[in-house]
């Protein structure tokens, strides 16, 4: 948060026009061009139907964004500059027709001096944004050798030439729009003595618990001068008088905190936040920080080497997901919408998100929210799945980007690791050019990676660096997709190679930072972009909302493997979400049972950028898919899972405990018939130590009667509890019967609804749905004969009519008769 006198905020309504004068509209700044054209009814909604193809022309145009402002004659005294938070991407900035800045990096802040261009009275500022498609092609032509990009991810070519979100050019889950615009603040500011360029912090923890907090302010001045500076930590405030030189001057002050309150990840302690302020007579910069120590443990062991994060001296099992931009169109991203997504992550027992390297470095408020919620952040630098130039101008641009972003963000306690890129080492094997001349492209990659590392370590000494994801280790350029002994792993064989869910149990990752399985977006979301006639998985509209080649076939093929085929389109959508949850549950439960060999599972992906078939557990807009309700259960800090042995002869009940205290777990099991009748089988009680995974007991698979499911429930001494079932055959082999499921709905005083589900038979994977947006207290659960469960539905907008509720279960989605 920055507050300065002598400023003119230039946000608001600008004038947008294509440079050929064929199109014009008002435009909100910050904002993007597509959203402005949509608001003016000049283009259709890109997300609806097959409109993506009808708006491709927008990114091929150059666009001028312009506004005027007034300056009184007395305001012309002194030096003025424009403070530009983010322009996407290749642009020229003019003030009164005078060129003041050329930009070519969406991830950098620009602060050009404009004193010479200003005049009394009306002034005009114009940002001419060049087509990134044309700019990318021109820069590719200038390279000393061809730099490949991934056409499956990027149907719009040459995005790797530009420092712009790579997913803007399409991805295997994103719409290909190549949006452009002004995304950050744009403000005219007067330079009075000096401005604050950066405020960074560094902390040193002593054995007695005290912390020395060093706060460093970097100032920029046009000429030498003197000014007072105040450093504040909470109520403590210190004044220092500083002489500044032309250019940059740094000033550091140390605060000693004798008895600090530490910042902990969610579920492990409080998220104590301290407020640091640096004040000059004209400006205040605030940093919200947390005091904590983080280590990355990579000690060698029998399997290879570990990959574990230690926070405040305690190893933390990282439970979470990958984060992509909250929307494909930046204008649609709001703090409230992002907060809802992040809160859903915490509500599902997550403690980490990986900010993936093909999107944005998120705004400060995103990391403030993560700090507040206790979500650790694995922060990629913004390079993904392509090869990149290593020319001097490109690397200089990257170094400036890294320096700015790291200094801006490194004080956030949530950011625990900085990673050089996403899958660039693997990309060396994806293209003919790099396979035929690996040395050239490997050296080029190493230059880029080294540039990022050096700039990052200079900007944030002591921060944790990891070279790439996945990576087996420093200076290791091997296959980390299938090698599970060291480092972090991306494991995609189940999805991309169409292997069975059981295949997840053939690898033993030290930390799996990507793995996933697709499902369709929920029916209420489907109806926002498709007509009833399009509700067929092979329709052109549905195929345009599936960006992964072969994705629809893979979802359907998996259903043939595990289930009887669904009876209609809504059932197809429901079953896709159930099998998605079962896939990810299989992986997570097994990998958690390997603790401490494995110390992290981050599935792909938490959220969507638009309504699309994808690997997300949250629908576009934030509603929970079936999988997210499952995630909350299998990510619970204390959980029980049924793990079949490799030979299939036994089923072991694994207890995992991610808490700091030992827990006693009581486990009860039943045989359940296909008609839903329960028969007690076996009960046990055992102690699981702190931060451990232990096997409570095993049963012989041969002891399970035919046409019977093994159900269980558990309760731990710390109050955590859960339930589940195991089937020894594929679901399609079960001759399920109608569950006789009924719903009773009771409105509550708080605007929510109590929905009671009762069954006379066996209801597997019951999914309750409403015809309005909202959140369920629980969903995707099982019921046996005579069982009743009441859950709460909270509409997104309260006070309306009673919603219509419906349900699906495994039997009902596969047969037309009840």
MONOR-V524287 format. One record per helix or strand. SS is the DSSP state (alpha for helix, beta for strand). FROM is the first residue (numbers start at 0). LEN is the number of residues. If there is no record, write none. Layout:
ss;from;len
SS;FROM;LEN
SS;FROM;LEN
This chain:
ss;from;len
beta;1;3
beta;6;3
beta;11;7
beta;23;6
beta;30;2
alpha;32;7
alpha;50;10
beta;62;9
alpha;72;4
beta;78;6
beta;86;2
beta;89;6
beta;97;8
beta;109;1
beta;112;1
alpha;114;3
beta;120;9
alpha;131;11
alpha;158;3
beta;162;1
alpha;165;4
beta;180;2
beta;185;6
beta;194;11
beta;210;11
beta;224;9
beta;235;9
beta;246;11
beta;261;2
beta;270;1
beta;273;7
beta;282;7
beta;290;1
beta;293;4
beta;299;2
beta;303;2
beta;307;4
beta;313;3
beta;317;6
alpha;329;3
alpha;334;13
beta;351;4
alpha;363;10
beta;375;5
beta;383;1
alpha;391;18
beta;414;5
beta;421;1
alpha;423;4
alpha;431;5
alpha;437;22
beta;464;2
beta;468;1
beta;470;1
beta;487;3
alpha;492;4
alpha;500;6
beta;511;3
beta;518;1
alpha;522;4
alpha;531;3
alpha;539;5
beta;545;1
alpha;550;12
alpha;568;25
beta;599;4
beta;612;2
beta;617;1
beta;623;1
alpha;625;9
beta;637;7
beta;649;8
beta;662;11
beta;677;11
beta;691;9
alpha;700;3
beta;707;9
beta;720;6
alpha;730;3
beta;741;6
beta;752;6
beta;762;8
beta;773;3
beta;780;3
beta;787;8
beta;804;4
